[in-house]
């Protein structure tokens, strides 16, 4: 009868949502769920905001972030991370005041989990967000962690914080789940809505609640445990890091052999089972970070991953390799030691404004040590934020400028329409890291 009334009152707009609600209701009458629930997303960055916007089509959402300036921008429908606008929704309430979190029944924590300079996990943001949620936790609430972390962190550390600060009992008074984020910033093809969501929880009750929540926006895969889901997330990115590291080492070997890595890889790709990866700089908040999380937890189990460490070593050495290679090319061409160098791209990947762990910063340092005069240009990033992060401010424009060496690091859409030949002097180097410029003088 209850289901019939909900459907008749048009509270369930889609068949998919009806099925999800019926499944949950049939599993336990205690679940007053689906469209009637209010969800809080904690952390509104590259992960939290897209998730919030997707869920807001089905739920009332509280978007919480400790950055009051960002909240003011989001209220106006402006994402200062991507410099993009989005349509406002009556289902969304943005705030930096944690008192409003008391209204939520589901909490999704999507804050960054970076590393310290010593390459160990920095869980300070995660633990701070968990404490904020704990202070607003009520009986029967569900807390879902999307932040990347190592196996056992959610159950042994985060859940303990929730219990200690709320004075509630986990899996009795409140419930915990894990669903690792799989956002790929700047990728228009693989988005939240068409990427399977891994979900995991400690009880069937919590799993069904998570399934009902996420099935509104994408397909779900139920992992057998939270630890399996945590580990799966880490190896997804570690695998990519290793694949790129191998191709980077191929590029280094080809350079020693005076062969074109571009041509070698082009030939190898004709084999049906050859994996298509390209050499380049590896940065960002996932691929260059997650292997360290895995190595960290394995210390507690008396194991040191060897391949992971070597992959990180190779990828971290790429700025040095590129700087040395381009320096040698400049000497062969007769360019002076104080040549004007332009690096195109500062974000860690193309079509994205995220500068976290960008290896362009390391590349710039190497060039400056060699005596080059280095400028960086990236139309997508916040120049003032770059100055705050790295101590230098990228160029605002490329007007009336000429360079001896131009290095294309990111294949931003904006760079595809840029005629780099207009930026260089008669004697020059155009080094194309992305293999997209027909007129490039050099590639890997």
C-alpha positions in Angstrom: 0.0 0.0 0.0 2.8 2.4 0.9 4.6 1.8 -2.4 1.4 2.3 -4.3 0.7 5.6 -2.7 4.3 6.8 -3.3 4.0 6.0 -7.0 0.5 7.5 -7.3 1.8 10.8 -5.7 4.4 11.0 -8.4 7.3 10.8 -5.9 9.0 8.3 -8.1 9.6 9.7 -11.6 11.3 6.6 -13.3 10.7 2.9 -13.5 14.4 2.4 -12.4 13.8 4.3 -9.3 10.6 2.4 -8.5 12.4 -0.9 -8.8 15.1 0.4 -6.5 12.6 1.5 -3.9 10.6 -1.7 -4.0 13.8 -3.7 -3.6 14.7 -1.8 -0.5 11.2 -1.8 0.9 10.9 -5.5 0.4 14.3 -6.1 2.1 13.3 -4.2 5.3 10.2 -2.2 6.3 12.4 0.0 8.4 13.8 1.7 5.3 11.9 4.9 4.6 14.0 5.7 1.6 14.8 6.8 -1.9 13.3 10.1 -3.0 12.3 10.9 0.5 15.9 11.0 1.8 18.1 14.0 2.1 21.7 13.5 1.2 24.8 15.6 2.3 27.9 15.6 0.1 31.0 16.6 2.1 33.7 18.1 -0.1 32.7 19.9 -3.3 35.8 19.5 -5.5 36.4 17.6 -8.7 34.7 14.5 -7.2 32.0 15.9 -4.9 30.4 18.5 -7.1 29.7 16.2 -10.1 28.3 13.6 -7.7 26.1 16.3 -6.1 24.8 17.5 -9.4 23.9 14.0 -10.6 22.2 13.0 -7.3 20.3 16.3 -7.2 18.1 15.1 -10.1 16.6 12.6 -7.6 17.3 13.8 -4.1 17.3 16.8 -1.9 21.0 17.6 -1.5 23.1 19.5 1.1 26.4 20.5 -0.5 29.0 21.2 2.3 32.5 22.5 1.9 34.7 24.3 4.5 35.8 26.8 1.7 33.3 29.7 2.1 34.5 31.4 -1.1 33.8 28.2 -3.1 30.4 28.0 -1.5 29.6 31.5 -2.6 30.6 30.7 -6.1 28.6 27.5 -6.2 25.5 29.3 -4.9 25.8 31.5 -8.1 26.1 28.4 -10.2 29.8 28.9 -10.9 32.5 26.2 -10.5 35.8 28.0 -10.0 37.7 24.8 -10.4 36.6 24.2 -14.0 35.6 27.9 -14.7 32.3 26.5 -15.8 28.7 27.4 -15.0 25.9 25.0 -14.1 22.2 25.3 -13.8 20.9 26.0 -10.3 18.5 23.5 -8.7 15.9 23.9 -6.0 17.1 20.5 -4.8 20.5 21.8 -3.8 21.5 23.8 -0.7 25.1 24.8 -0.5 26.6 25.7 2.8 29.9 26.0 4.8 28.0 25.8 8.1 28.0 22.3 9.4 24.9 22.8 11.6 22.8 22.1 8.4 24.2 18.6 8.2 21.8 17.6 11.0 19.1 17.5 8.3 20.8 14.8 6.3 20.2 11.0 6.6 23.0 10.0 4.2 26.5 11.5 4.3 28.9 11.1 1.4 32.5 12.1 2.1 34.4 13.1 -1.0 37.4 15.0 0.2 41.0 14.8 -1.1 43.4 12.2 0.2 46.9 13.4 -0.9 50.4 12.5 0.2 52.9 14.2 2.4 56.3 15.2 1.0 57.7 11.9 2.4 55.2 10.0 0.2 53.0 8.8 3.0 49.2 9.2 3.1 47.9 12.5 4.2 44.5 11.6 5.7 44.0 14.9 7.5 41.2 16.1 5.2 39.5 12.7 5.5 39.6 12.6 9.3 38.5 16.2 9.6 35.5 15.6 7.4 34.7 12.4 9.3 34.7 14.3 12.6 32.3 16.9 11.2 29.9 14.2 10.1 30.2 12.4 13.4 29.1 15.5 15.3 25.9 15.6 13.2 25.2 11.8 13.1 21.9 10.4 14.2 20.4 6.9 14.6 19.9 5.1 11.3 22.1 7.5 9.3 24.3 6.1 6.6 27.9 7.4 6.0 29.5 6.6 2.6 33.2 7.3 2.0 34.2 8.0 -1.6 37.7 9.3 -0.8 40.5 7.0 -2.0 42.3 5.2 0.8 44.0 1.9 1.7 42.4 -1.3 2.9 41.1 -1.3 6.5 41.2 2.5 6.7 37.4 2.9 6.5 36.6 0.2 8.9 39.4 0.6 11.5 40.1 4.3 11.4 37.1 6.3 9.9 34.4 4.2 11.6 36.2 4.6 15.0 36.1 8.4 14.6 32.4 8.3 13.8 31.7 6.2 16.9 34.0 8.1 19.2 32.6 11.6 18.3 28.9 10.6 17.9 28.8 8.2 20.9 26.8 5.9 18.6 27.5 2.2 17.8 28.5 1.4 14.2 26.3 -1.1 12.3 23.7 -0.8 15.0 22.9 2.9 15.5 24.5 4.1 12.2 25.9 2.4 9.1 29.0 2.7 7.0 29.7 2.1 3.3 32.4 2.7 0.8 32.2 3.6 -2.9 35.5 4.7 -4.4 35.3 7.7 -6.7 36.1 7.1 -10.4 35.8 10.6 -11.7 38.1 11.4 -14.6 38.4 15.2 -14.9 38.4 16.6 -18.4 37.0 13.3 -19.9 33.8 13.9 -21.8 33.5 10.2 -22.7 33.9 8.4 -19.4 31.7 10.3 -17.0 30.0 9.6 -13.7 26.8 8.5 -15.3 28.3 5.8 -17.6 31.0 4.5 -15.2 30.0 1.5 -13.0 30.0 2.4 -9.3 31.6 0.0 -6.9 29.7 -0.1 -3.6 30.4 -2.0 -0.4 29.1 -2.1 3.1 29.3 -4.3 6.2 25.6 -5.2 6.4 23.0 -6.2 3.8 20.8 -3.3 5.1 23.5 -0.7 4.2 24.3 -2.3 0.9 20.6 -2.1 -0.2 20.5 1.6 0.9 23.6 2.3 -1.1 22.3 0.4 -4.1 19.1 2.4 -4.0 21.0 5.6 -3.9 23.5 5.1 -6.6 21.4 3.1 -9.0 19.5 6.3 -9.9 22.6 7.7 -11.6 24.6 4.7 -12.9 25.1 0.9 -12.8 26.5 -0.5 -9.6 28.8 -3.4 -8.7 28.5 -4.7 -5.1 31.9 -5.7 -3.8 32.0 -8.4 -1.1 33.7 -6.1 1.5 34.8 -2.6 2.0 38.4 -3.7 1.9 37.9 -5.3 -1.5 36.5 -2.0 -2.8 39.4 0.0 -1.2 42.0 -2.3 -2.8 40.2 -2.3 -6.2 40.4 1.5 -6.3 44.1 1.5 -5.6 45.1 -1.1 -8.2 43.0 0.7 -10.9 45.3 3.7 -10.7 48.5 1.7 -9.8 48.0 -0.4 -13.0 47.8 2.7 -15.2 50.8 4.2 -13.4 52.8 1.1 -14.2 51.7 0.9 -17.8 52.8 4.5 -18.4 56.0 3.9 -16.6 56.9 1.0 -18.9 56.2 3.2 -22.0 58.2 6.0 -20.5 61.1 3.6 -20.0 60.6 2.5 -23.7 61.0 6.2 -24.6 64.2 6.5 -22.6 65.6 3.3 -24.2 64.7 4.5 -27.7 66.5 7.8 -27.0 69.7 5.9 -26.1 69.3 3.8 -29.3 68.7 6.9 -31.4 65.3 5.5 -32.3 61.9 7.3 -32.4 59.7 6.1 -29.6 56.7 7.4 -31.6 57.5 5.2 -34.6 58.4 2.2 -32.4 55.0 2.4 -30.6 53.2 3.0 -33.8 54.6 -0.2 -35.2 53.9 -2.2 -31.9 50.3 -1.0 -31.9 49.6 -3.1 -35.0 49.6 -6.2 -32.7 46.0 -6.8 -31.5 47.0 -7.3 -27.8 49.5 -4.4 -27.5 48.2 -2.0 -24.8 47.9 1.5 -26.1 49.7 3.9 -23.7 51.8 6.9 -24.5 54.9 8.4 -22.8 54.6 11.6 -20.8 54.5 13.3 -17.5 52.4 11.6 -14.7 50.9 13.8 -12.1 47.5 14.5 -10.6 45.7 13.4 -7.4 45.2 9.7 -8.3 47.7 7.9 -10.5 50.8 9.5 -9.0 49.4 9.1 -5.5 47.6 5.8 -5.1 50.7 3.6 -5.4 52.1 5.2 -2.3 48.9 4.4 -0.4 49.3 0.7 -1.4 53.0 0.6 -0.5 52.2 2.3 2.9 49.6 -0.3 4.0 51.8 -3.2 2.8 54.5 -2.2 5.3 52.1 -3.3 8.1 52.1 -6.7 6.4 55.9 -7.0 6.0 55.8 -6.6 2.2 57.5 -4.0 0.0 55.9 -3.8 -3.5 58.9 -3.7 -5.9 57.1 -3.1 -9.2 55.1 -0.2 -7.8 58.2 1.4 -6.5 60.0 1.1 -9.8 57.1 2.5 -11.7 57.0 5.5 -9.5 60.8 5.9 -9.8 60.6 6.0 -13.6 57.7 8.4 -13.8 59.2 10.7 -11.3 62.4 10.9 -13.4 60.7 11.9 -16.6 61.0 15.7 -16.0 64.8 15.2 -15.6 65.0 13.1 -18.8 63.0 15.6 -20.8 65.0 18.6 -19.6 68.3 16.9 -20.4 67.0 15.8 -23.8 65.8 19.2 -24.8 68.9 20.8 -23.5 71.0 18.6 -25.7 68.8 19.4 -28.7 69.2 23.1 -28.0 73.0 22.7 -28.0 72.9 20.8 -31.3 70.8 23.6 -32.8 73.2 26.3 -31.5 70.7 28.0 -29.2 72.1 30.0 -26.3 72.1 28.9 -22.7 69.6 31.7 -21.9 67.0 30.6 -24.5 63.4 31.6 -24.1 61.3 28.5 -23.3 57.5 28.2 -23.3 55.8 25.3 -21.7 52.2 24.9 -22.9 50.1 23.4 -20.1 50.4 23.5 -16.3 47.5 21.2 -15.2 48.3 17.6 -14.7 46.3 16.5 -17.8 44.6 17.9 -20.8 41.2 19.7 -20.7 41.4 20.0 -17.0 42.3 22.8 -14.6 43.5 20.6 -11.8 47.2 21.4 -11.0 47.7 19.0 -8.2 51.1 17.2 -8.4 51.7 18.6 -11.8 55.1 17.5 -13.1 55.3 20.7 -15.2 56.5 22.3 -12.0 59.5 19.9 -11.8 60.2 20.4 -15.6 60.2 24.1 -15.2 62.7 23.9 -12.2 65.0 21.7 -14.3 65.0 24.2 -17.2 65.7 27.1 -14.9 68.7 25.3 -13.3 70.1 24.9 -16.9 69.9 28.7 -17.3 66.8 28.8 -19.6 64.3 31.7 -19.2 61.0 29.7 -18.7 57.4 30.8 -19.1 54.3 28.7 -18.6 50.9 29.2 -20.3 47.7 27.4 -19.5 44.3 29.0 -20.4 42.4 26.7 -18.1 44.0 27.2 -14.8 43.6 30.0 -12.1 46.8 32.0 -12.4 46.6 33.4 -8.9 46.1 30.0 -7.5 49.1 28.8 -9.4 51.2 31.6 -7.9 50.0 30.5 -4.4 50.8 26.9 -5.0 54.1 27.1 -6.9 55.5 30.5 -6.4 55.3 31.7 -10.0 52.5 33.2 -12.1 51.8 31.7 -15.6 51.4 34.0 -18.6 48.1 35.7 -19.1 48.3 35.6 -22.8 50.8 34.8 -25.6 50.4 38.1 -27.5 53.6 39.7 -28.9 55.9 37.0 -27.6 58.6 34.9 -29.3 60.3 31.8 -28.0 63.3 29.7 -28.9 61.8 26.5 -27.5 58.1 25.5 -27.1 57.1 22.3 -25.3 53.5 21.1 -25.7 52.8 19.2 -22.5 49.0 19.1 -22.5 46.7 18.6 -25.5 44.1 21.1 -24.3 41.4 21.8 -26.9 42.5 25.4 -26.8 46.0 24.4 -28.0 44.6 22.4 -30.9 43.6 25.7 -32.5 46.8 27.5 -31.6 49.4 27.9 -34.4 52.6 27.5 -32.3 54.7 28.3 -35.4 53.7 32.0 -34.8 55.3 31.9 -31.4 58.8 30.8 -32.3 61.9 32.5 -33.8 63.5 31.3 -37.0 65.8 28.9 -35.2 63.6 27.0 -32.8 62.5 23.7 -31.2 58.9 22.7 -31.0 58.8 19.6 -28.8 55.4 17.7 -29.0 54.9 15.5 -26.0 51.4 14.6 -27.1 52.2 13.7 -30.7 49.4 15.9 -32.2 51.4 18.6 -34.0 52.3 17.8 -37.7 54.9 20.6 -37.7 56.7 19.6 -34.5 60.5 19.5 -34.8 60.9 16.8 -32.1 58.9 14.2 -30.3 59.7 11.4 -27.9 
